[in-house]
Structure formats: structure tokens, C-alpha cells
Amino acid sequence: MFIKRGIYLDQIESGFKFNPIVILTGARQVGKTSLMNLFEFPGKKLFMLL
């Protein structure tokens, strides 16, 4: 089953409205970093991959 990326983008964006920190979890190589790179952040950004 394939879920469109837009659903995830909306959820991430709504998370940023309440908190400057959003945690994405998931298996390796599913596109977590790619999703975060679609957002524009002022200044520096830090991704912590666990």
C-alpha cells in the first residue's frame, strides 16, 4: 500500500505549529530525511538520526 507524501507533509507541518521539534520515526531508507529536506528552515538545521 502506498500513501502519498502529502499526508505526511501535512502532519509534519501541523507538528511544527505547536513545537519547534518534530520527531520522525521509521525503518531505514524510507525517506525521513527526504521529507524533512522539503521544509525550509531559517538559519541552521540539525537532523538527528537514531
N, C-alpha and C positions, 0 to 999 in steps of 0.2 A: 504494500500500500504506500502510495506516495502522497505526502501532504505538501501543499505549496509553501514556499518560503515566506510568502506574505503573512501567513498566520503567525509564524514565529517572530517576524519583524514587528508586528503589532503588539505581541506580548512583551517583547523586549522594550519597545518604546514606552509602553504603559508602565513598565517597571522603573524606567528612568524618571518618570514623572514624580515618583514617590521617594526614590532613593538614588544617590549617585553611584551606588554599587549594585551591579546585577550579576548573578552567578549563573552560568550556563553549564549544565552537566550533560554528559552523554558519552557514548562509546568513542573510541579513537577514530579519527578521519571521517567524521560525519558532517563537518562544516561549521563547527562552533566558531572558530577564528574567522572564517569567511563571513559569517553573519555579522560578527562584531565589526569587521572592517567596512561594512556598508554604512555604518554610522559615522558622522563627523563629530569629533570631539575638539573643543577649544584647548589649545596647549598640548601638553604631553598626555600620553595614554599608556596604560600598563595592562597587559594581559597576563594573568597567572593561570597556567595550565596545570591541573592536578591529575 
